[in-house]
């Protein structure tokens, strides 16, 4: 008997989803276990993720699947002191905005504010440049093991967990995801599946319906405080074009509010003003920002960094968070983090190769 049979069978699971009926956490977990073990066929995987997306993922389904994803992952072990302060800032992707790598840039700014960041990310799927792509273009060695990532966090304040490295079982889902070309449950699971034990999260979602569902599921992974944000214009990060709804989870309690960039003194800007390009293009844009270039990219990066600074408890509100974020940029602290990250990550990669 295969593992999926514990949930009935693939035809039964897919039929249940097509009928608009939710799966239990255990049934969703059993289906994901079949996917990650390589047992499920590409056709079964495609049918599962499309039917699940059409129905709409529930909190319990995400919980069941996330448990299996984390069980199958390789881990990053941070020191207790770092883990208690560590933050991840990440977007679900798939918003088709083709913006610069806001969350990656913001994460380095947060690290410049002396908050340890352990970022989880991957290469681009629907855009030209993912977190891994732009970091690689900047000169960072991205394919480090858990020891190398922990070393980067400990010594520079920023480490990058390359999803393909820490979630090798995701290789079974790659063909289906690429061929259908639309966001799936893996866009929701990825941001919650950081292989390190972190305490704080800022997660951007392009789909506002997913925000509350993700916020509830995040609580199952031991995070103290998290913001799930939806950018105006359907961006998967706080944007400059209008009010952005936020769902906060703080020690298990949930509240909702909005952040409006213009109310914080930032100039209004549409998505087109923060559009990026290739990894090389985005790397240059970030270097220019660190060298003092003003404008919408600087503002959106600082806005999202401010969210991380508030969530991690270093600022009481977004206004104070923005001050700290701009100071991280203007003082050169964020640039120093990047330069040290390049040096330490390359050294760690050389040690891995020995």
Secondary structure, DSSP 8 states (H G I E B T S, - for coil): --GGGGGS-HHHHHHHHHTT----HHHHHHHHHHHHTT-S-HHHHHHHHHHHHHH---HHHHHHHHHHHHHHS--B---HHHHTT-EEEEE-------B--HHHHHHHHHHHTT--EEEEE---SSSS--HHHHHHHHT------HHHHHHHHHHHSEEEEEHHHH-GGGHHHHHHHHHH-S--HHHHHHHH--SB--SEEEEE-S-HHHHHHHHHHHGGGT-SEEEEE-BTTTBSS--SSS-EEEEEEETTEEEEEEE-GGGGT-----GGGGB--SHHHHHHHHHHHHTT--SHHHHHHHHHHHHHHHHTTS-SSHHHHHHHHHHHHHTSHHHHHHHHHHHHHHHHHHHHH-
